[in-house]
Amino acid sequence: GRYDDERQHTVPVGGFWLGETEVTNRQYRRFKPGHDSKRTHKEHSLNGDEQPAVRVSWYDAVAYAKWLSQKTGKHFRFPTEAEWEYAARAGTTTARYWGESLGRNNANCWGCGSRWDDERTVPVESFKPNAFGLHDMLGNVWEWTCSAYKKSYEGSEQECSVSARKYSLRGGSWDGVPRWVRAAYRNYGDPGLRYDGIGFRLARD
C-alpha cells in the first residue's frame, strides 16, 4: 500500500536523542506564555497542559528550539526525515511499530479505535510507546522535520534545510485517516502553516 513517494531505500543514521513525547502546551508556554492551541471544529479544547502544542508553524518551532538550546546550553533541533522514520520504526519493518494492521486503541486518528477518534488531540503518553520508549510517533499530531520535502528523496531526508519551500511532516494526526498512520507515510507543509493537526518533537545531538 505504499505511495509513489515512499520508495524503500537504505540510508545511514548517526547517533541522536529524540524527545519521548511531542512538545506539550505546558512546555511551549514556558517560551511563549500566550500560546493558544485553540479548539477543534467540534469545539473540543486543544489547550490542555499535556496535550501537544499545535498551530505552531515550522518557524515558531525553530524559534522554540533555539530558545531551549540557549537556555540549556545543548543543541536542540528537529529530526531529519530519516532520523524520524528510524525512531518511529524502533527496529521494526512492519507498517506500524505495533504490527501491520491498525488494530484498536494503539494510536489517535480518525478510525484508530480509541475514545478520542476524530475528536481532539490526547495528552501525551496516552498510548503504549514503541520499543525505543517513544510515545505517539504515529497519530495524535503530524510532526515537523528539518528536511525539505522532495518526492524522490534525493538525499534530502538525511539533511536539515534552513530555507525549504516545503518541509516533510510525519506520523499522521488525530483527524487523519488510518492509511496515513504508517511509519513510511510522507506529508509536507509550507513552513508558515499553522494547523490544529500539526505539532513537533525535538531531537538533540
C-alpha positions as CSV (number, residue, x, y, z in Angstrom):
1,G,0.0,0.0,0.0
2,R,2.9,2.4,-0.4
3,Y,2.5,5.7,-2.3
4,D,4.9,6.6,-5.1
5,D,6.9,8.9,-2.8
6,E,7.7,6.1,-0.4
7,R,10.4,4.3,-2.2
8,Q,12.3,1.9,0.0
9,H,16.0,2.6,0.3
10,T,18.8,2.3,2.8
11,V,20.2,5.4,4.5
12,P,22.8,5.9,7.3
13,V,21.6,7.4,10.6
14,G,24.0,8.6,13.2
15,G,23.6,8.9,16.9
16,F,21.0,11.3,18.2
17,W,18.5,11.8,21.0
18,L,14.8,12.3,20.4
19,G,12.1,13.5,22.8
20,E,9.9,10.8,24.3
21,T,6.8,12.9,23.5
22,E,5.7,15.7,21.3
23,V,6.3,19.2,22.9
24,T,3.3,20.0,25.1
25,N,1.4,23.2,25.6
26,R,2.9,23.4,29.1
27,Q,6.5,23.1,27.7
28,Y,5.9,25.5,24.8
29,R,4.3,28.2,27.0
30,R,7.5,28.5,29.0
31,F,8.8,30.0,25.8
32,K,5.6,31.7,24.6
33,P,3.2,32.2,27.5
34,G,0.3,33.4,25.4
35,H,0.3,30.5,23.0
36,D,-3.3,29.3,22.1
37,S,-3.7,25.9,20.5
38,K,-7.4,26.8,20.3
39,R,-10.3,24.4,19.8
40,T,-11.3,21.8,17.2
41,H,-14.1,22.2,14.7
42,K,-16.2,20.2,17.2
43,E,-15.3,22.7,19.9
44,H,-13.0,20.4,21.9
45,S,-10.2,22.2,23.6
46,L,-6.6,21.6,22.4
47,N,-5.1,23.7,25.3
48,G,-4.6,21.1,28.0
49,D,-1.2,21.3,29.6
50,E,-0.2,17.8,28.5
51,Q,-1.8,18.0,25.0
52,P,0.7,18.6,22.2
53,A,1.2,22.2,21.2
54,V,-0.5,22.7,17.9
55,R,-1.0,25.6,15.5
56,V,2.8,26.0,15.7
57,S,4.4,26.8,12.3
58,W,7.8,25.4,11.4
59,Y,9.3,28.9,12.1
60,D,7.6,29.0,15.5
61,A,9.0,25.6,16.4
62,V,12.5,26.5,15.2
63,A,12.4,29.6,17.5
64,Y,11.4,27.4,20.4
65,A,14.3,25.0,19.7
66,K,16.8,27.9,19.6
67,W,15.4,29.3,22.8
68,L,15.7,25.9,24.5
69,S,19.3,25.5,23.2
70,Q,20.3,28.9,24.6
71,K,18.6,28.2,27.9
72,T,20.2,24.7,28.4
73,G,23.5,25.0,26.5
74,K,22.6,21.9,24.5
75,H,21.8,21.8,20.8
76,F,18.1,21.1,20.1
77,R,16.7,20.8,16.6
78,F,14.1,18.9,14.6
79,P,15.0,15.4,13.5
80,T,15.7,14.8,9.8
81,E,13.1,12.8,8.0
82,A,15.4,9.7,8.0
83,E,16.0,10.1,11.8
84,W,12.3,10.4,12.4
85,E,11.5,7.2,10.5
86,Y,14.3,5.3,12.2
87,A,13.0,6.4,15.5
88,A,9.4,5.6,14.7
89,R,10.1,2.1,13.5
90,A,12.2,1.3,16.5
91,G,13.8,-1.7,14.8
92,T,10.5,-3.0,13.2
93,T,9.9,-3.5,9.5
94,T,6.1,-3.6,9.7
95,A,3.8,-0.7,8.5
96,R,3.4,0.4,12.2
97,Y,5.6,-0.2,15.1
98,W,3.0,-2.4,16.7
99,G,2.4,-4.5,13.6
100,E,1.0,-4.5,10.1
101,S,-2.7,-3.9,10.9
102,L,-4.1,-0.8,12.6
103,G,-5.7,-2.8,15.4
104,R,-7.6,-0.8,18.1
105,N,-6.5,1.7,20.6
106,N,-2.9,1.9,19.5
107,A,-2.9,5.5,18.4
108,N,-5.1,8.6,18.0
109,C,-6.6,9.0,14.5
110,W,-9.9,9.1,12.6
111,G,-10.6,5.3,12.8
112,C,-7.9,4.1,15.2
113,G,-10.4,2.7,17.6
114,S,-9.8,5.0,20.6
115,R,-12.3,7.0,22.5
116,W,-10.8,10.2,21.1
117,D,-11.1,9.3,17.4
118,D,-11.5,12.4,15.2
119,E,-12.4,14.4,18.4
120,R,-9.2,16.1,19.6
121,T,-5.6,15.6,20.5
122,V,-4.9,13.5,23.5
123,P,-2.4,14.0,26.4
124,V,1.0,12.7,25.5
125,E,1.7,9.2,26.8
126,S,-1.9,8.1,26.4
127,F,-0.8,5.1,24.4
128,K,1.9,2.5,24.7
129,P,5.3,3.6,23.4
130,N,7.4,1.9,20.8
131,A,10.4,-0.2,21.6
132,F,12.6,2.9,21.9
133,G,10.2,4.3,24.6
134,L,8.8,7.0,22.2
135,H,5.1,7.9,22.5
136,D,2.8,8.9,19.7
137,M,5.2,8.5,16.9
138,L,2.1,7.6,14.9
139,G,-1.1,9.5,15.3
140,N,-2.1,12.5,17.6
141,V,-0.3,15.2,15.5
142,W,1.8,15.5,12.4
143,E,5.4,16.3,13.4
144,W,7.7,18.7,11.6
145,T,11.1,17.5,10.4
146,C,14.0,19.7,9.4
147,S,14.2,18.0,5.9
148,A,13.0,19.6,2.7
149,Y,10.2,17.5,1.1
150,K,11.3,16.0,-2.2
151,K,9.1,13.4,-3.8
152,S,12.1,11.2,-4.8
153,Y,14.0,11.9,-1.6
154,E,17.3,12.9,-3.4
155,G,19.2,12.7,-0.1
156,S,17.1,15.5,1.4
157,E,15.8,13.0,4.0
158,Q,19.3,12.9,5.5
159,E,19.8,16.7,5.8
160,C,18.4,19.7,7.6
161,S,17.4,22.6,5.4
162,V,17.0,26.2,6.6
163,S,15.2,27.6,3.5
164,A,12.9,24.9,2.0
165,R,9.6,25.8,0.4
166,K,8.1,22.6,1.8
167,Y,9.1,20.6,4.9
168,S,8.4,16.9,5.5
169,L,5.8,16.1,8.0
170,R,5.5,12.6,9.5
171,G,3.3,10.5,11.7
172,G,-0.4,11.2,10.9
173,S,-2.8,13.0,13.2
174,W,-5.9,12.9,15.3
175,D,-8.1,13.9,12.4
176,G,-6.2,11.9,9.8
177,V,-7.3,8.6,8.2
178,P,-5.6,5.3,9.2
179,R,-3.7,4.9,5.9
180,W,-1.6,7.9,6.9
181,V,-0.8,6.4,10.3
182,R,2.2,4.4,9.0
183,A,5.9,4.7,9.5
184,A,6.5,5.2,5.8
185,Y,3.8,7.8,5.0
186,R,5.1,11.2,4.0
187,N,3.3,14.5,4.1
188,Y,4.5,18.1,3.8
189,G,3.7,21.6,4.7
190,D,4.6,25.2,4.0
191,P,6.9,26.4,6.9
192,G,4.4,29.2,7.7
193,L,1.5,26.7,8.1
194,R,-0.4,26.7,11.4
195,Y,-2.9,23.8,11.8
196,D,-4.6,22.0,14.7
197,G,-3.2,18.7,13.5
198,I,0.5,19.7,13.4
199,G,2.9,19.8,16.3
200,F,6.6,18.8,16.8
201,R,9.1,17.0,18.9
202,L,12.8,17.9,19.3
203,A,16.0,16.0,18.6
204,R,19.3,16.6,20.2
205,D,22.8,15.7,19.0
